[in-house]
């Protein structure tokens, strides 16, 4: 039965890692969008 817990643990780790990567990417994209807006409005 230990393999069920192992598979669930690995699955949860992979899901958390992908969610973290997506959140980090979204944050960077939002910062880039704000920079572009500020640059275009100041020009």
Residue pairs with C-beta under 8 A, 6 or more apart in sequence:
none
